[in-house]
């Protein structure tokens, strides 16, 4: 498989990230070319789709006709000593 598709929303989100994070996400998403033999991917619970962890970001995607479709990129805000 040589294709990965992106929704317009996911492309906008990727463009708005810092350049270092853009590179990290692009590298991780390129691994999806080997679908379904990809590590670090988990199925979402309670809804269809998968997620790929890339540092503090999560790339949410589905697979249609064997081709990964990147839907959204979310930043995970973790608690630290300044949370409360």
LOVEX-677035 format. One line per field, with one value per residue: x, y, z of N, C-alpha, C, O in turn; residue number from 1. Coordinates in steps of 0.05 Angstrom, whole numbers. Example, Ala and Ser with C-alpha at 12.3 -4.5 7.8 and 13.67 -1.06 7.14 Angstrom:
BEGIN
nX (264_257)
nY (-114_-45)
nZ (156_142)
caX (246_273)
caY (-90_-21)
caZ (156_143)
cX (264_258)
cY (-66_1)
cZ (156_157)
oX (285_268)
oY (-66_23)
oZ (169_161)
i (1_2)
//
This chain:
BEGIN
nX (17_11_-14_-39_-92_-116_-161_-189_-192_-155_-108_-105_-100_-50_-16_-18_13_76_138_174_140_106_140_151_99_88_127_110_58_70_86_38_31_43_-1_-40_0_24_57_43_-9_-76_-142_-200_-243_-313_-325_-316_-252_-182_-123_-61_-4_37_84_60_14_-44_-61_-118_-151_-185_-198_-209_-229_-180_-144_-112_-144_-132_-163_-164_-122_-103_-84_-58_-70_-36_-39_-1_44_22_-32_-73)
nY (-23_44_91_145_180_246_286_351_381_355_366_422_426_401_436_480_466_468_468_426_388_378_350_305_282_274_235_193_183_166_114_87_69_16_-11_-67_-76_-45_-13_16_32_38_13_53_62_54_80_80_71_89_105_139_148_204_232_285_287_260_222_213_165_129_69_59_18_-7_35_82_138_199_234_272_312_312_348_324_343_337_327_366_394_444_441_445)
nZ (0_-17_-5_33_59_74_111_96_144_178_151_156_212_219_191_225_268_306_269_281_305_263_228_259_263_209_197_230_210_159_168_168_118_116_132_151_188_232_286_351_344_364_371_375_430_437_391_320_288_294_334_333_370_377_408_446_417_384_330_296_258_205_168_102_51_56_57_97_127_150_200_242_285_351_409_469_532_589_659_706_755_756_746_783)
caX (0_27_-30_-51_-108_-120_-184_-180_-189_-130_-86_-104_-89_-22_-2_-17_31_104_150_185_118_97_158_146_73_91_142_93_36_81_87_12_32_45_-26_-47_23_35_58_34_-36_-96_-170_-214_-265_-338_-330_-299_-228_-157_-107_-32_9_61_90_36_-8_-57_-71_-141_-156_-201_-187_-230_-219_-151_-128_-116_-155_-127_-187_-160_-99_-110_-63_-66_-60_-33_-37_25_42_8_-59_-92)
caY (0_68_114_154_204_265_303_379_390_345_380_448_422_395_460_499_457_476_452_401_369_371_329_280_270_264_210_172_177_151_86_76_56_-13_-20_-66_-84_-20_-13_40_39_25_17_71_49_68_91_67_85_83_128_135_167_218_251_294_289_236_223_196_157_106_55_54_2_-13_59_99_165_215_250_294_311_324_350_313_360_321_341_369_408_470_436_454)
caZ (0_-18_-2_58_52_95_108_97_172_189_138_169_238_216_183_247_289_303_247_292_309_236_218_275_255_181_198_242_192_136_176_162_91_120_145_179_205_243_315_365_336_380_363_393_444_436_364_300_282_308_341_332_388_368_429_460_398_375_302_294_231_199_144_82_28_60_56_121_123_174_205_261_303_377_429_495_554_613_685_718_781_753_738_804)
cX (18_11_-38_-67_-112_-146_-174_-175_-163_-106_-83_-91_-59_-6_0_1_59_118_163_163_107_114_154_120_75_106_125_70_46_84_60_11_33_21_-33_-24_38_35_48_7_-56_-124_-183_-237_-290_-344_-311_-274_-205_-143_-77_-20_34_67_65_12_-19_-68_-94_-147_-174_-188_-211_-218_-189_-133_-133_-125_-151_-150_-181_-134_-107_-86_-74_-54_-60_-31_-8_22_27_-22_-79_-82)
cY (25_93_119_179_221_281_332_390_380_359_408_446_417_420_480_490_468_457_426_380_360_348_303_266_259_237_187_164_161_121_72_63_26_-25_-48_-74_-60_-21_14_50_24_32_35_55_66_81_77_84_76_108_120_156_178_239_259_297_261_240_204_191_133_93_49_41_-3_11_76_127_180_235_275_290_326_326_340_331_343_338_344_384_434_466_447_479)
cZ (0_-13_26_50_78_90_108_125_183_177_151_196_237_209_206_270_285_283_257_295_282_225_233_267_227_181_209_223_168_143_170_134_93_133_135_198_215_273_325_356_353_369_384_406_442_410_345_295_299_316_341_350_376_388_444_442_392_347_300_264_229_175_126_58_31_60_81_113_150_177_221_276_328_394_456_516_580_637_694_744_780_746_758_818)
oX (37_22_-42_-56_-112_-152_-152_-157_-149_-87_-60_-75_-44_16_19_4_66_110_162_167_98_103_153_120_64_98_125_64_32_83_59_-8_26_22_-32_-29_60_15_45_0_-53_-128_-178_-249_-289_-365_-291_-275_-207_-150_-70_-25_51_58_50_-9_-5_-83_-89_-147_-179_-169_-230_-199_-175_-109_-156_-114_-165_-155_-190_-125_-115_-69_-96_-29_-81_-23_8_0_20_-36_-100_-96)
oY (26_115_101_197_210_287_337_405_396_364_417_462_428_424_497_505_476_434_406_356_337_329_282_242_238_219_165_140_144_105_48_49_12_-47_-52_-77_-54_-29_33_73_0_54_32_37_91_93_65_108_59_130_97_180_163_262_242_308_241_259_179_209_119_103_36_51_-4_8_84_139_175_251_297_267_349_308_347_333_336_362_325_387_445_485_458_489)
oZ (15_-17_42_37_100_67_118_130_197_191_155_204_254_220_206_290_263_281_242_288_279_214_220_264_221_166_198_221_157_125_168_128_75_144_111_222_207_285_310_360_357_359_408_394_443_406_353_298_316_307_347_347_366_387_454_450_394_342_303_248_248_163_134_45_11_62_86_94_169_159_215_280_328_395_464_518_590_636_689_754_801_741_750_836)
i (1_2_3_4_5_6_7_8_9_10_11_12_13_14_15_16_17_18_19_20_21_22_23_24_25_26_27_28_29_30_31_32_33_34_35_36_37_38_39_40_41_42_43_44_45_46_47_48_49_50_51_52_53_54_55_56_57_58_59_60_61_62_63_64_65_66_67_68_69_70_71_72_73_74_75_76_77_78_79_80_81_82_83_84)
//
